Amino acid sequence: MSQENVELARRTYEAWNQGNYEEFFAVIDPEVEMVLPEGGMTAGTHHGLQAMRQFIESYVESFEDFRWEPEEFFETGDQVVAFVRVSGRGRGSGIELAVRPVHLLTIRGGRLQRVEAFPEGDKQAVLEAVGLSE
């Protein structure tokens, strides 16, 4: 199985965490679709690069040192499952954020076309959704 999509996903997270937003957005498809779980700051389905930028800006404005640190990847076809540790500190409040969602990334033609985030309790559901089991 090719690791090309996993490497693209890894580089994308690294670019974000290093503050290299130009490289981060270079791999995002202009028609990207983001599906975010209920209960979050920006729950729902968001379409397009501008929506992705607004999502990113809302977190950057809300949190200091906001990071997405991948802990594990699985590739299946044009999808990559990424188990991620998300962290940051609330601006003003100082409250620490530390959650472990699962990201399901669809990558085609070297571009990230779809991101679906699952709460950390849904690890098994996302693995089953792509035909894998833990």
Backbone bond lengths (Angstrom), bond angles and torsions (degrees), N, CA, C in turn:
res aa  C-N    CA-C-N  psi(-1)  N-CA   C-N-CA  omega(-1)  CA-C   N-CA-C  phi
1 M - - - 1.460 - - 1.533 108.62 -
2 S 1.316 116.71 133.03 1.456 122.18 -179.93 1.525 110.33 -69.44
3 Q 1.318 114.79 139.96 1.463 120.45 177.90 1.527 111.60 -99.60
4 E 1.339 117.05 10.27 1.464 121.48 -176.26 1.528 112.53 -56.32
5 N 1.321 117.41 -46.27 1.466 120.00 -179.15 1.522 111.97 -68.85
6 V 1.330 117.06 -35.07 1.464 120.17 176.90 1.526 109.52 -64.22
7 E 1.322 117.06 -42.63 1.463 120.08 179.66 1.525 111.21 -65.13
8 L 1.335 117.22 -38.97 1.462 119.97 177.00 1.529 110.06 -62.99
9 A 1.331 116.65 -43.41 1.470 120.71 178.00 1.528 110.36 -61.85
10 R 1.323 116.45 -45.47 1.473 120.62 -179.79 1.532 110.72 -59.86
11 R 1.342 117.06 -46.30 1.471 120.71 179.34 1.522 111.72 -63.31
12 T 1.330 117.34 -34.53 1.461 120.99 179.86 1.529 110.60 -66.22
13 Y 1.336 117.60 -46.24 1.468 120.71 176.45 1.527 110.69 -62.45
14 E 1.335 116.97 -42.04 1.470 120.52 179.28 1.528 111.20 -61.63
15 A 1.341 116.18 -42.92 1.468 119.94 179.48 1.523 109.92 -59.24
16 W 1.323 116.62 -44.99 1.463 120.48 178.78 1.524 110.63 -58.85
17 N 1.331 116.42 -51.52 1.459 120.87 -174.48 1.524 112.54 -66.90
18 Q 1.322 117.86 -22.89 1.457 121.74 177.29 1.531 112.05 -90.89
19 G 1.327 116.44 -0.63 1.463 119.89 -179.87 1.514 113.53 77.42
20 N 1.331 117.63 16.87 1.457 122.22 178.97 1.536 108.18 -91.92
21 Y 1.325 116.02 75.16 1.462 121.11 -173.57 1.525 111.91 -70.36
22 E 1.324 117.33 -27.44 1.467 120.00 176.94 1.531 109.91 -62.48
23 E 1.327 117.11 -46.50 1.469 121.00 177.69 1.525 110.64 -66.15
24 F 1.328 116.72 -40.13 1.468 121.14 178.89 1.527 110.36 -57.58
25 F 1.329 117.44 -52.62 1.458 120.70 -176.74 1.526 113.01 -73.43
26 A 1.334 118.21 -17.54 1.469 121.16 179.78 1.521 112.22 -65.01
27 V 1.324 118.51 -25.59 1.468 120.75 -179.44 1.523 112.92 -98.36
28 I 1.321 117.26 0.86 1.466 120.90 179.91 1.524 109.09 -87.91
29 D 1.322 116.53 124.87 1.456 121.27 177.31 1.529 108.94 -64.37
30 P 1.343 118.53 138.95 1.469 120.28 179.38 1.529 113.29 -57.84
31 E 1.334 117.03 -25.15 1.469 121.27 -179.70 1.533 111.73 -102.42
32 V 1.323 117.20 24.57 1.458 122.07 -177.50 1.531 111.18 -50.57
33 E 1.322 114.71 146.47 1.470 121.05 174.99 1.526 107.36 -120.44
34 M 1.338 116.04 129.35 1.460 122.07 175.98 1.515 109.09 -115.70
35 V 1.333 115.61 131.55 1.454 121.38 176.67 1.526 106.29 -119.05
36 L 1.330 115.58 114.77 1.466 121.73 -175.12 1.526 109.62 -113.72
37 P 1.335 116.90 138.84 1.467 120.45 -173.79 1.524 113.39 -69.11
38 E 1.307 114.29 155.06 1.464 121.46 175.77 1.522 109.76 -59.62
39 G 1.323 115.62 146.84 1.451 121.25 177.74 1.514 113.93 97.43
40 G 1.332 116.93 -12.22 1.455 120.70 179.81 1.518 111.14 -88.38
41 M 1.332 115.26 174.46 1.468 121.04 -179.10 1.528 111.82 -62.84
42 T 1.310 117.59 -32.22 1.469 121.12 -174.48 1.525 110.54 -133.25
43 A 1.323 117.40 47.98 1.464 122.66 -177.03 1.528 111.49 -59.28
44 G 1.325 114.80 150.41 1.457 120.89 176.14 1.514 111.51 118.17
45 T 1.332 115.80 -171.12 1.460 122.05 -180.00 1.521 108.88 -103.48
46 H 1.314 115.57 131.16 1.460 122.60 -177.54 1.526 108.11 -124.14
47 H 1.326 116.85 137.37 1.460 121.94 -175.54 1.525 111.35 -118.33
48 G 1.333 115.71 135.57 1.451 121.83 171.33 1.517 115.06 94.09
49 L 1.318 113.38 160.43 1.459 121.74 -177.78 1.527 111.79 -62.83
50 Q 1.323 117.89 -37.36 1.465 120.43 179.38 1.532 110.83 -63.63
51 A 1.331 117.21 -39.17 1.464 120.53 177.07 1.524 110.64 -64.18
52 M 1.340 116.67 -39.58 1.463 120.64 177.72 1.525 109.75 -63.24
53 R 1.329 116.98 -44.27 1.469 120.49 178.76 1.535 111.21 -61.15
54 Q 1.328 117.34 -41.95 1.467 120.56 179.32 1.521 111.01 -64.64
55 F 1.328 116.62 -39.79 1.463 121.56 177.07 1.531 109.66 -59.76
56 I 1.336 115.79 -49.74 1.464 121.24 -179.48 1.527 110.23 -60.13
57 E 1.331 116.39 -47.59 1.469 120.16 -179.09 1.519 112.08 -60.03
58 S 1.339 118.04 -37.31 1.463 120.32 -179.72 1.528 111.33 -63.68
59 Y 1.329 116.77 -37.10 1.462 119.68 178.36 1.523 111.72 -75.46
60 V 1.325 116.76 -40.58 1.466 120.01 178.78 1.526 110.24 -62.32
61 E 1.339 116.95 -38.70 1.458 120.66 178.33 1.525 111.87 -70.07
62 S 1.330 117.21 -30.59 1.462 121.34 -174.94 1.528 113.93 -88.22
63 F 1.347 116.54 -26.49 1.461 120.03 -172.97 1.525 111.82 -129.84
64 E 1.330 115.13 143.79 1.455 121.58 169.75 1.526 107.34 -88.45
65 D 1.311 116.47 147.35 1.458 122.69 175.60 1.532 111.39 48.98
66 F 1.325 116.47 48.26 1.459 121.79 179.06 1.519 108.72 -73.92
67 R 1.335 117.23 122.73 1.475 122.33 -175.58 1.517 111.65 -132.65
68 W 1.339 113.99 146.98 1.473 122.87 170.66 1.519 105.80 -118.02
69 E 1.307 117.59 107.36 1.456 120.92 -177.23 1.522 109.83 -112.80
70 P 1.341 116.31 107.16 1.467 119.12 -179.97 1.525 110.62 -67.95
71 E 1.329 115.30 136.73 1.461 120.92 179.49 1.520 111.43 -106.22
72 E 1.328 116.29 -26.68 1.462 120.28 -176.76 1.525 108.57 -161.20
73 F 1.338 116.15 146.12 1.454 122.25 177.96 1.527 110.00 -128.32
74 F 1.339 115.43 147.66 1.457 122.89 168.11 1.511 106.84 -133.60
75 E 1.318 116.89 136.51 1.460 121.00 177.90 1.517 109.08 -110.70
76 T 1.323 114.86 138.93 1.453 120.40 173.92 1.521 107.24 -144.99
77 G 1.318 115.94 103.64 1.457 120.51 -177.76 1.509 110.91 63.50
78 D 1.334 115.89 -126.08 1.465 119.86 -179.72 1.534 112.18 -93.54
79 Q 1.327 116.25 16.42 1.467 119.92 178.61 1.523 110.79 -119.33
80 V 1.325 113.97 146.09 1.460 121.78 175.71 1.521 107.55 -125.38
81 V 1.324 115.37 128.22 1.454 121.39 173.60 1.524 106.47 -95.27
82 A 1.329 116.37 124.58 1.461 121.67 -179.43 1.522 109.46 -120.88
83 F 1.326 115.95 120.42 1.464 121.54 173.38 1.519 105.50 -89.40
84 V 1.315 116.50 118.54 1.456 122.04 -166.59 1.524 110.80 -123.91
85 R 1.317 115.48 142.22 1.469 121.26 169.94 1.521 106.48 -102.35
86 V 1.323 115.93 118.54 1.466 122.44 179.04 1.519 107.08 -103.83
87 S 1.337 115.50 130.35 1.463 118.53 -179.16 1.520 110.46 -143.36
88 G 1.302 113.98 159.91 1.453 121.84 177.43 1.517 108.95 174.70
89 R 1.317 115.50 177.51 1.468 121.45 178.67 1.510 107.08 -131.08
90 G 1.317 116.56 128.55 1.454 121.31 -178.28 1.515 112.49 -58.21
91 R 1.323 115.93 130.05 1.475 119.58 176.21 1.530 107.41 -67.86
92 G 1.268 116.40 130.77 1.461 120.28 179.32 1.514 111.98 87.47
93 S 1.321 118.49 -52.19 1.463 120.87 -176.51 1.519 112.31 -81.91
94 G 1.335 117.05 -31.30 1.457 120.76 -176.90 1.516 113.62 75.52
95 I 1.324 117.55 3.69 1.463 121.47 -179.39 1.526 109.35 -69.23
96 E 1.333 116.03 132.39 1.460 122.13 -179.04 1.534 110.13 -82.34
97 L 1.326 114.69 135.74 1.458 122.39 174.36 1.519 107.04 -106.86
98 A 1.311 117.34 129.65 1.458 121.99 175.01 1.525 107.54 -151.63
99 V 1.323 115.95 104.08 1.462 121.38 178.95 1.521 108.35 -133.70
100 R 1.325 115.88 161.49 1.458 121.54 -179.26 1.538 110.00 -127.73
101 P 1.315 116.20 77.41 1.460 118.68 176.53 1.535 110.49 -77.31
102 V 1.303 115.07 172.25 1.459 122.13 173.14 1.519 106.66 -114.52
103 H 1.319 117.34 129.94 1.465 122.31 176.85 1.515 109.05 -105.85
104 L 1.317 116.39 131.89 1.455 122.71 173.24 1.521 106.33 -107.76
105 L 1.336 115.84 110.37 1.459 122.57 -174.80 1.520 109.39 -105.16
106 T 1.323 116.96 131.24 1.464 121.39 173.32 1.518 107.10 -106.67
107 I 1.334 115.29 122.40 1.460 121.92 -175.59 1.527 108.19 -123.68
108 R 1.330 115.13 124.29 1.463 120.72 176.89 1.522 108.76 -136.21
109 G 1.318 116.26 135.26 1.458 120.37 178.18 1.518 113.92 59.65
110 G 1.329 116.39 32.63 1.459 120.00 178.99 1.514 114.67 74.61
111 R 1.326 116.97 15.59 1.475 121.57 -179.68 1.526 110.17 -127.75
112 L 1.321 114.70 143.91 1.463 121.27 175.52 1.521 107.74 -81.19
113 Q 1.338 116.10 111.98 1.458 120.65 -175.36 1.524 113.70 -99.71
114 R 1.322 116.16 -25.67 1.474 118.52 -177.92 1.520 109.07 -150.89
115 V 1.325 115.09 139.89 1.461 122.51 175.28 1.513 106.74 -129.69
116 E 1.315 116.11 124.47 1.464 119.99 173.44 1.519 106.96 -122.29
117 A 1.327 115.43 126.41 1.462 121.04 -179.56 1.522 109.27 -103.11
118 F 1.325 115.20 136.06 1.459 122.72 177.28 1.516 108.45 -119.38
119 P 1.340 117.65 140.47 1.472 119.21 175.71 1.520 110.08 -59.19
120 E 1.330 116.83 156.63 1.456 119.93 -175.20 1.526 113.77 -58.09
121 G 1.287 119.90 -26.29 1.458 122.40 178.43 1.516 113.80 -73.15
122 D 1.315 118.58 -9.50 1.463 121.99 -177.26 1.523 113.46 -99.94
123 K 1.324 118.33 23.07 1.459 121.86 -178.31 1.527 111.67 -54.21
124 Q 1.305 117.82 -49.18 1.456 121.51 -177.98 1.535 110.60 -65.30
125 A 1.325 117.20 -37.67 1.471 120.26 -179.42 1.519 111.32 -62.27
126 V 1.318 117.46 -42.29 1.460 119.03 -179.42 1.521 110.94 -69.96
127 L 1.334 118.08 -37.79 1.453 119.60 176.86 1.530 111.03 -62.59
128 E 1.303 116.20 -42.60 1.469 120.36 178.06 1.538 110.69 -65.99
129 A 1.331 117.45 -34.35 1.471 121.21 -179.14 1.521 111.31 -62.66
130 V 1.322 117.64 -27.47 1.460 120.37 179.86 1.531 112.18 -106.28
131 G 1.327 116.07 11.72 1.457 120.14 175.11 1.516 114.99 81.32
132 L 1.327 117.28 19.43 1.458 121.89 176.38 1.522 109.10 -110.22
133 S 1.313 116.80 162.08 1.468 119.75 172.74 1.503 108.30 -135.02
134 E 1.315 115.10 154.23 1.467 120.53 -176.67 1.502 110.91 -75.80
